[in-house]
Amino acid sequence: MQKVTTFLWFDKNQAEEAADYYISVIGGDSRVLEVTRWTAASPGEEGAVMTVRFQLDGAEYVAFDGGPEFPFSEAVSLSVECDSQEEADRLWTTLSSDGGQESQCGWLKDRFGVSWQIVPPGLGEVLTDPDPEKAARAMKAMLAMKRIDIEALRNA
């Protein structure tokens, strides 16, 4: 078990659905590790899901069925370093669909309100090109994008 784990507070009856959804979208070494349920002595409905411990491509998370008191914000996001533009496009399309929201510069919110950064390979290189004018053109192009197109940034 990893020492530091991201803990995500979901609205009531969403933790298990969200964990299953993320596992299906991310794939790889992703799976549910443990489900805990509310007991008679707890404030939740006895037998209902309380937490889902899961991993996405090897990193552990906990989804908590807490209720609407603490909604997600853009102050925290999950960043995915993609292996290809195709993977970045697939994740972007999937996570921003079905009630999700596209934002700027590769950021989006999924249908649960969780913010994600979808990063295609090569982004750091084009934004830090040794030619400062080329890097500036890439940055300007990225700031005008929602989904990041790495080839368009290279051609900027």
C-alpha positions in Angstrom: 0.0 0.0 0.0 1.3 3.4 -0.8 1.9 5.9 2.0 0.1 8.9 0.6 -3.3 8.2 -1.1 -5.6 10.7 -2.8 -9.0 10.7 -1.0 -12.0 11.9 -3.2 -15.3 12.9 -1.5 -18.2 12.1 -3.8 -21.8 13.0 -3.6 -24.0 10.3 -2.1 -24.2 7.0 -4.0 -21.4 8.0 -6.5 -18.2 6.5 -5.0 -18.5 3.0 -6.4 -19.9 4.2 -9.8 -17.0 6.7 -10.1 -14.3 4.2 -9.2 -15.7 1.7 -11.7 -15.9 4.4 -14.4 -12.3 5.5 -13.8 -11.1 1.9 -13.9 -12.8 1.4 -17.2 -11.5 4.6 -18.7 -7.9 4.4 -17.5 -7.4 0.6 -17.9 -3.9 -0.8 -17.4 -3.2 -1.8 -13.8 -6.5 -0.4 -12.6 -8.9 -2.3 -10.3 -11.0 -2.1 -7.1 -9.0 -3.1 -4.1 -11.6 -2.9 -1.3 -15.1 -1.7 -0.6 -16.2 -0.8 2.9 -19.8 -0.3 3.9 -21.6 1.8 6.5 -22.5 0.0 9.7 -25.4 0.4 12.1 -23.2 2.6 14.3 -22.2 5.0 11.4 -24.1 8.0 10.1 -24.6 6.4 6.6 -27.3 4.0 5.5 -26.3 0.6 6.9 -24.9 -1.7 4.2 -24.5 1.2 1.6 -21.0 1.8 0.2 -18.9 4.1 2.4 -15.5 3.9 0.6 -14.0 2.3 -2.4 -10.2 1.8 -2.4 -9.1 1.5 -6.0 -6.0 1.9 -8.2 -5.6 3.6 -11.5 -2.6 2.4 -13.5 -1.0 1.4 -10.2 -1.7 4.5 -8.1 -4.2 4.1 -5.2 -7.2 6.3 -4.5 -10.1 6.2 -2.1 -13.6 7.3 -3.2 -15.8 8.3 -0.2 -19.6 8.4 -0.5 -19.9 11.5 1.7 -22.7 13.5 0.3 -23.0 17.0 -1.2 -21.3 19.0 1.5 -17.9 19.3 -0.2 -18.1 19.5 -4.0 -14.9 19.2 -6.1 -13.2 22.3 -7.5 -10.4 23.0 -10.0 -8.0 23.6 -7.1 -7.2 19.8 -7.2 -7.0 17.8 -10.4 -5.8 14.4 -11.6 -3.1 14.7 -14.3 -2.6 11.9 -16.8 0.7 11.8 -18.8 -0.4 10.1 -22.0 1.7 7.8 -24.1 0.3 9.1 -27.4 -2.0 11.8 -28.9 -4.5 9.1 -29.6 -4.6 8.1 -25.9 -4.9 11.8 -24.9 -7.8 12.3 -27.4 -9.6 9.1 -26.1 -9.3 10.2 -22.5 -10.4 13.7 -23.3 -13.4 12.6 -25.3 -14.5 10.0 -22.7 -14.0 12.0 -19.5 -15.6 15.2 -20.9 -18.6 13.4 -22.2 -21.9 12.4 -20.5 -22.2 15.6 -18.4 -18.5 16.5 -18.3 -17.1 20.0 -19.1 -14.2 21.0 -21.3 -12.0 23.7 -20.0 -8.7 25.3 -21.2 -5.2 24.0 -21.8 -6.0 20.3 -21.5 -8.2 20.6 -18.3 -11.7 19.2 -18.0 -14.2 18.2 -15.4 -15.8 14.7 -15.6 -19.4 14.0 -15.0 -18.7 13.7 -11.2 -17.1 17.1 -11.1 -13.5 15.8 -10.7 -11.0 18.0 -12.6 -8.5 16.2 -14.9 -5.4 17.4 -16.9 -4.9 15.3 -20.0 -1.3 15.7 -21.1 -0.1 14.4 -24.5 3.5 13.3 -24.9 6.0 16.1 -25.8 4.1 18.9 -24.1 7.0 19.9 -21.8 9.4 19.9 -24.7 7.4 22.2 -27.0 6.7 24.7 -24.1 10.3 24.8 -23.1 11.9 24.8 -26.6 15.4 26.3 -26.5 14.2 28.9 -29.1 12.2 31.3 -26.9 10.1 32.6 -29.8 9.1 29.0 -30.7 8.3 28.3 -27.0 6.2 31.5 -26.8 4.3 30.6 -30.0 3.5 27.1 -28.6 2.4 28.6 -25.3 0.1 31.1 -27.0 -1.4 28.3 -29.2 -1.9 26.1 -26.1 -3.7 28.9 -24.2 -6.2 29.0 -27.0 -6.9 25.3 -26.9 -9.2 23.1 -24.9 -8.0 19.6 -25.9 -4.3 19.8 -26.4 -3.1 18.9 -29.9 0.6 18.4 -29.7 1.2 18.5 -33.4 -0.5 21.9 -33.7 1.8 23.1 -30.9 4.9 21.9 -32.7 3.7 23.7 -35.8 3.0 26.9 -34.1 
